[in-house]
Amino acid sequence: MAFKVTIEGAETFEISKECVKSVKVTTDIPLDSNARTKDVGATMVVKGKILTAVGGDPFDSTRKMALWSVVPAEKADSYRKVTAEYVAAGIMERKYCFPNAFVVDYKEDYGDEEGIGTFTLVIKQKKDKISTVSVEGGYAV
C-alpha cells in the first residue's frame, strides 16, 4: 500500500511516499440544500510525517508544500495540478486529479514526545473548473 502525491506548477514535486500517511477526498455541497445543487466543490486532505535530511534537503517536499501554502492569490502559481494515487498489491485503487487546486489550509505540528513533525494539507479544486476533476482506478500498475 502506497500513496503517491504529485504537485505540478512552476515547480513540480512529489511528496515522498514515506511521508504520506493518508489522503481523504470529499465532495462538498451546501449543508442546507434539499436537492442536488450546482454549488458543488471538491476537497482533498493529505496528512503525513515531516521527514527531512540532516543539513536540510533542497528537494524537501514538505517544505515545498509549506511554501506553496503562502503563495498569494494574485500569483498564477497559486493554482496547481495535484494528483493523488493509491496503489495496493499492484492495483491502482484510486487516482484523483485536481487540475486547478489551491491551498485552503496547511499545518505543521511538532511534539517533543514523538520527535517527528506531522503535516496536514487541505486543498480544494477551483469551483468553476469542477468538471475537470478526474477519478480513475481499478487497473494494474
Accessible surface in RSA format (square Angstrom, percent):
REM  Atomic radii and reference values for relative SASA: ProtOr
REM  Chains: A
REM  Algorithm: Lee & Richards
REM  Probe-radius: 1.40
REM  Slices: 20
REM RES _ NUM      All-atoms   Total-Side   Main-Chain    Non-polar    All polar
REM                ABS   REL    ABS   REL    ABS   REL    ABS   REL    ABS   REL
RES MET A   1   169.63  87.8 104.83  69.4  64.80 154.3  84.27  71.6  85.36 113.1
RES ALA A   2    40.06  36.8  33.03  51.0   7.03  16.0  39.31  55.4   0.75   2.0
RES PHE A   3    30.51  15.3  29.17  18.1   1.34   3.5  29.19  17.7   1.32   3.8
RES LYS A   4    72.78  35.5  72.17  44.3   0.61   1.5  20.04  18.0  52.74  56.2
RES VAL A   5     0.11   0.1   0.11   0.1   0.00   0.0   0.11   0.1   0.00   0.0
RES THR A   6    25.19  17.9  25.19  25.5   0.00   0.0  20.18  27.1   5.01   7.6
RES ILE A   7     0.00   0.0   0.00   0.0   0.00   0.0   0.00   0.0   0.00   0.0
RES GLU A   8    63.04  36.2  60.15  45.5   2.88   6.9  12.39  24.0  50.65  41.4
RES GLY A   9    36.64  45.2   0.00   N/A  36.64  45.2  17.50  48.0  19.14  42.9
RES ALA A  10    95.25  87.6  45.60  70.4  49.65 113.0  59.14  83.3  36.11  95.6
RES GLU A  11    84.75  48.7  80.48  60.9   4.27  10.2  34.80  67.3  49.95  40.8
RES THR A  12    84.48  60.1  57.94  58.7  26.54  63.2  41.89  56.3  42.59  64.4
RES PHE A  13    14.70   7.4   6.69   4.1   8.01  20.9  14.70   8.9   0.00   0.0
RES GLU A  14    70.45  40.4  55.48  42.0  14.96  35.6  20.53  39.7  49.92  40.8
RES ILE A  15     0.00   0.0   0.00   0.0   0.00   0.0   0.00   0.0   0.00   0.0
RES SER A  16    45.60  38.5  38.20  51.0   7.40  17.0  15.36  32.7  30.24  42.4
RES LYS A  17   105.50  51.5  92.83  57.0  12.67  30.2  39.22  35.3  66.28  70.6
RES GLU A  18   115.77  66.5 107.05  81.0   8.72  20.8  58.20 112.6  57.57  47.0
RES CYS A  19     2.62   2.0   2.62   2.9   0.00   0.0   0.00   0.0   2.62   2.8
RES VAL A  20     5.48   3.6   0.00   0.0   5.48  13.2   0.00   0.0   5.48  14.9
RES LYS A  21   107.90  52.6  87.05  53.4  20.86  49.7  51.35  46.2  56.55  60.2
RES SER A  22    45.89  38.8  45.77  61.1   0.12   0.3  35.95  76.6   9.94  13.9
RES VAL A  23    33.92  22.3   6.95   6.3  26.97  65.0   7.02   6.1  26.91  73.0
RES LYS A  24   129.12  63.0 124.59  76.4   4.54  10.8  71.16  64.1  57.96  61.7
RES VAL A  25    46.23  30.4  17.27  15.6  28.96  69.8  17.27  15.0  28.96  78.6
RES THR A  26    49.26  35.0  43.62  44.2   5.63  13.4  42.86  57.6   6.40   9.7
RES THR A  27    94.62  67.3  65.47  66.4  29.15  69.5  31.76  42.7  62.87  95.0
RES ASP A  28    43.17  30.2  38.19  38.0   4.98  11.8  27.32  64.3  15.86  15.8
RES ILE A  29    67.55  38.4  52.80  39.3  14.75  35.5  55.80  40.2  11.75  31.9
RES PRO A  30    45.47  33.1  31.03  28.3  14.44  52.5  43.31  35.8   2.16  13.4
RES LEU A  31   185.47 103.3 150.22 107.5  35.25  88.6 153.50 107.8  31.97  86.0
RES ASP A  32   127.29  89.2  98.05  97.6  29.24  69.1  51.87 122.1  75.42  75.2
RES SER A  33    38.36  32.4   8.95  11.9  29.41  67.7  12.40  26.4  25.96  36.4
RES ASN A  34   156.99 108.3 114.40 110.6  42.59 102.5  39.35  94.7 117.64 113.7
RES ALA A  35    75.66  69.6  57.63  88.9  18.03  41.0  71.39 100.5   4.27  11.3
RES ARG A  36   179.94  75.5 145.29  74.1  34.64  82.5  77.27 105.6 102.66  62.2
RES THR A  37    36.58  26.0  24.00  24.3  12.58  30.0  15.35  20.6  21.23  32.1
RES LYS A  38   208.53 101.7 176.50 108.3  32.03  76.3 126.69 114.0  81.84  87.2
RES ASP A  39    62.61  43.9  55.59  55.3   7.02  16.6  26.00  61.2  36.61  36.5
RES VAL A  40    24.56  16.2  21.81  19.7   2.75   6.6  21.81  18.9   2.75   7.5
RES GLY A  41     2.77   3.4   0.00   N/A   2.77   3.4   2.49   6.8   0.28   0.6
RES ALA A  42     9.18   8.4   8.76  13.5   0.42   1.0   8.76  12.3   0.42   1.1
RES THR A  43    14.23  10.1  14.23  14.4   0.00   0.0  12.53  16.8   1.70   2.6
RES MET A  44     0.00   0.0   0.00   0.0   0.00   0.0   0.00   0.0   0.00   0.0
RES VAL A  45    27.70  18.2  27.33  24.7   0.37   0.9  27.33  23.7   0.37   1.0
RES VAL A  46     0.01   0.0   0.01   0.0   0.00   0.0   0.01   0.0   0.00   0.0
RES LYS A  47   103.00  50.2 103.00  63.2   0.00   0.0  46.08  41.5  56.92  60.6
RES GLY A  48     5.82   7.2   0.00   N/A   5.82   7.2   2.90   8.0   2.92   6.5
RES LYS A  49    78.96  38.5  78.96  48.4   0.00   0.0  28.77  25.9  50.19  53.5
RES ILE A  50    18.53  10.5  10.79   8.0   7.74  18.7  10.79   7.8   7.74  21.0
RES LEU A  51    77.09  42.9  59.66  42.7  17.43  43.8  62.42  43.8  14.67  39.5
RES THR A  52    77.85  55.4  45.28  45.9  32.57  77.6  19.94  26.8  57.91  87.5
RES ALA A  53    59.46  54.7  41.78  64.5  17.68  40.2  51.60  72.7   7.85  20.8
RES VAL A  54   158.21 104.1 128.69 116.5  29.52  71.1 135.49 117.7  22.72  61.6
RES GLY A  55    82.72 102.0   0.00   N/A  82.72 102.0  42.79 117.4  39.93  89.4
RES GLY A  56    53.97  66.6   0.00   N/A  53.97  66.6  34.40  94.4  19.58  43.8
RES ASP A  57    50.94  35.7  42.74  42.5   8.20  19.4   6.52  15.3  44.42  44.3
RES PRO A  58    99.27  72.3  79.56  72.5  19.71  71.7  89.68  74.0   9.58  59.6
RES PHE A  59   155.27  77.7 141.23  87.5  14.04  36.5 141.23  85.6  14.04  40.2
RES ASP A  60    16.27  11.4  11.55  11.5   4.72  11.2   5.59  13.1  10.68  10.7
RES SER A  61     6.21   5.3   3.67   4.9   2.54   5.9   2.17   4.6   4.05   5.7
RES THR A  62     1.41   1.0   1.41   1.4   0.00   0.0   0.42   0.6   1.00   1.5
RES ARG A  63   119.75  50.3 115.72  59.0   4.03   9.6  42.72  58.4  77.03  46.7
RES LYS A  64    21.93  10.7  19.27  11.8   2.66   6.3   7.77   7.0  14.15  15.1
RES MET A  65     0.00   0.0   0.00   0.0   0.00   0.0   0.00   0.0   0.00   0.0
RES ALA A  66    29.49  27.1  26.43  40.8   3.07   7.0  26.63  37.5   2.86   7.6
RES LEU A  67    91.67  51.1  89.20  63.8   2.46   6.2  89.31  62.7   2.36   6.3
RES TRP A  68     4.48   1.8   0.98   0.5   3.50   8.2   0.37   0.2   4.11   6.7
RES SER A  69    33.96  28.7  10.08  13.5  23.89  55.0   3.90   8.3  30.07  42.1
RES VAL A  70   112.14  73.8  88.18  79.8  23.96  57.7  94.92  82.5  17.23  46.7
RES VAL A  71    40.58  26.7  24.19  21.9  16.39  39.5  26.03  22.6  14.55  39.5
RES PRO A  72    61.61  44.9  50.74  46.3  10.87  39.5  61.61  50.9   0.00   0.0
RES ALA A  73    85.40  78.5  62.89  97.1  22.51  51.2  65.82  92.7  19.58  51.9
RES GLU A  74   156.46  89.8 116.75  88.3  39.71  94.5  76.59 148.1  79.87  65.2
RES LYS A  75   119.93  58.5 115.06  70.6   4.87  11.6  62.76  56.5  57.17  60.9
RES ALA A  76    99.08  91.1  69.59 107.4  29.50  67.1  81.25 114.4  17.83  47.2
RES ASP A  77    36.71  25.7  31.04  30.9   5.67  13.4  24.16  56.9  12.55  12.5
RES SER A  78    11.95  10.1   9.98  13.3   1.97   4.5   9.35  19.9   2.60   3.6
RES TYR A  79    82.49  38.5  70.36  40.0  12.13  31.6  37.49  28.2  45.01  55.5
RES ARG A  80    20.31   8.5  16.09   8.2   4.22  10.0   4.22   5.8  16.09   9.7
RES LYS A  81    84.29  41.1  82.06  50.4   2.23   5.3  31.41  28.3  52.87  56.3
RES VAL A  82     0.00   0.0   0.00   0.0   0.00   0.0   0.00   0.0   0.00   0.0
RES THR A  83    12.42   8.8  12.12  12.3   0.30   0.7   9.57  12.9   2.85   4.3
RES ALA A  84     2.73   2.5   1.98   3.1   0.75   1.7   2.33   3.3   0.41   1.1
RES GLU A  85    26.84  15.4  25.46  19.3   1.38   3.3   1.69   3.3  25.15  20.5
RES TYR A  86    61.92  28.9  61.38  34.9   0.53   1.4  40.22  30.2  21.70  26.7
RES VAL A  87    35.32  23.2  34.38  31.1   0.95   2.3  34.38  29.9   0.95   2.6
RES ALA A  88    22.06  20.3  20.84  32.2   1.22   2.8  21.16  29.8   0.90   2.4
RES ALA A  89   103.79  95.4  57.35  88.5  46.44 105.6  78.32 110.3  25.46  67.4
RES GLY A  90    41.19  50.8   0.00   N/A  41.19  50.8  30.32  83.2  10.88  24.4
RES ILE A  91    69.95  39.8  69.95  52.1   0.00   0.0  69.95  50.4   0.00   0.0
RES MET A  92    11.24   5.8  11.24   7.4   0.00   0.0  11.24   9.6   0.00   0.0
RES GLU A  93    70.03  40.2  67.78  51.3   2.25   5.4   8.42  16.3  61.61  50.3
RES ARG A  94   112.24  47.1 112.11  57.1   0.13   0.3  17.52  23.9  94.71  57.4
RES LYS A  95    59.35  29.0  59.11  36.3   0.23   0.6  11.95  10.8  47.40  50.5
RES TYR A  96    45.35  21.2  45.35  25.8   0.00   0.0  18.66  14.0  26.70  32.9
RES CYS A  97    16.33  12.4  16.33  18.2   0.00   0.0   5.30  13.4  11.03  11.9
RES PHE A  98     0.28   0.1   0.28   0.2   0.00   0.0   0.28   0.2   0.00   0.0
RES PRO A  99    37.74  27.5  27.42  25.0  10.33  37.5  27.42  22.6  10.33  64.2
RES ASN A 100    40.66  28.0  40.61  39.2   0.05   0.1   0.05   0.1  40.61  39.3
RES ALA A 101     0.00   0.0   0.00   0.0   0.00   0.0   0.00   0.0   0.00   0.0
RES PHE A 102    64.16  32.1  64.16  39.7   0.00   0.0  64.16  38.9   0.00   0.0
RES VAL A 103    30.78  20.3   7.29   6.6  23.49  56.6   7.29   6.3  23.49  63.7
RES VAL A 104    74.74  49.2  42.79  38.7  31.95  77.0  47.25  41.1  27.50  74.6
RES ASP A 105    52.85  37.0  48.75  48.5   4.10   9.7  16.10  37.9  36.76  36.7
RES TYR A 106    35.74  16.7  10.52   6.0  25.22  65.6  10.55   7.9  25.19  31.0
RES LYS A 107   109.94  53.6 105.10  64.5   4.84  11.5  55.62  50.1  54.33  57.9
RES GLU A 108    66.64  38.3  39.27  29.7  27.37  65.2  12.24  23.7  54.39  44.4
RES ASP A 109    83.67  58.6  78.81  78.4   4.86  11.5  27.22  64.1  56.45  56.3
RES TYR A 110   148.71  69.4 112.42  64.0  36.30  94.4  97.65  73.4  51.06  62.9
RES GLY A 111    32.91  40.6   0.00   N/A  32.91  40.6  23.47  64.4   9.44  21.1
RES ASP A 112   145.32 101.8 104.97 104.5  40.35  95.4  51.38 120.9  93.94  93.7
RES GLU A 113   159.77  91.7 123.47  93.4  36.30  86.4  47.00  90.9 112.77  92.1
RES GLU A 114   125.50  72.1  91.27  69.1  34.23  81.5  54.85 106.1  70.66  57.7
RES GLY A 115    69.38  85.6   0.00   N/A  69.38  85.6  35.29  96.9  34.09  76.3
RES ILE A 116    55.48  31.6  45.57  33.9   9.92  23.9  51.59  37.2   3.89  10.6
RES GLY A 117     3.09   3.8   0.00   N/A   3.09   3.8   0.00   0.0   3.09   6.9
RES THR A 118    59.45  42.3  59.45  60.3   0.00   0.0  47.40  63.7  12.05  18.2
RES PHE A 119     2.37   1.2   0.00   0.0   2.37   6.2   0.83   0.5   1.54   4.4
RES THR A 120    28.47  20.2  28.08  28.5   0.39   0.9  11.97  16.1  16.50  24.9
RES LEU A 121     0.00   0.0   0.00   0.0   0.00   0.0   0.00   0.0   0.00   0.0
RES VAL A 122    26.67  17.6  26.67  24.1   0.00   0.0  26.67  23.2   0.00   0.0
RES ILE A 123     0.04   0.0   0.04   0.0   0.00   0.0   0.04   0.0   0.00   0.0
RES LYS A 124    67.25  32.8  67.25  41.3   0.00   0.0  35.42  31.9  31.83  33.9
RES GLN A 125     2.79   1.6   0.00   0.0   2.79   6.6   0.00   0.0   2.79   2.1
RES LYS A 126    66.83  32.6  66.39  40.7   0.44   1.0  27.28  24.6  39.54  42.1
RES LYS A 127   110.34  53.8  97.95  60.1  12.39  29.5  69.96  63.0  40.38  43.0
RES ASP A 128   107.14  75.0  68.12  67.8  39.01  92.3  49.11 115.6  58.03  57.9
RES LYS A 129    83.99  41.0  82.83  50.8   1.16   2.8  27.42  24.7  56.57  60.3
RES ILE A 130    48.73  27.7  42.69  31.8   6.03  14.5  42.69  30.7   6.03  16.4
RES SER A 131   105.68  89.3  68.91  92.0  36.77  84.7  54.96 117.0  50.72  71.1
RES THR A 132    67.56  48.1  49.48  50.2  18.09  43.1  57.26  76.9  10.31  15.6
RES VAL A 133    38.02  25.0  17.84  16.1  20.18  48.6  17.84  15.5  20.18  54.7
RES SER A 134    41.67  35.2  37.34  49.8   4.33  10.0  34.21  72.8   7.46  10.5
RES VAL A 135    88.22  58.0  57.04  51.6  31.18  75.1  57.04  49.6  31.18  84.6
RES GLU A 136    81.01  46.5  71.89  54.4   9.12  21.7  34.08  65.9  46.92  38.3
RES GLY A 137    30.61  37.8   0.00   N/A  30.61  37.8   1.03   2.8  29.58  66.3
RES GLY A 138    64.06  79.0   0.00   N/A  64.06  79.0  29.99  82.3  34.07  76.3
RES TYR A 139    90.68  42.3  84.53  48.1   6.14  16.0  84.54  63.5   6.13   7.6
RES ALA A 140    77.56  71.3  55.50  85.7  22.06  50.2  55.54  78.2  22.02  58.3
RES VAL A 141   116.54  76.7  54.32  49.2  62.22 149.9  80.57  70.0  35.97  97.6
END  Absolute sums over single chains surface
CHAIN  1 A     8566.6       6548.4       2018.2       4800.8       3765.8
END  Absolute sums over all chains
TOTAL          8566.6       6548.4       2018.2       4800.8       3765.8
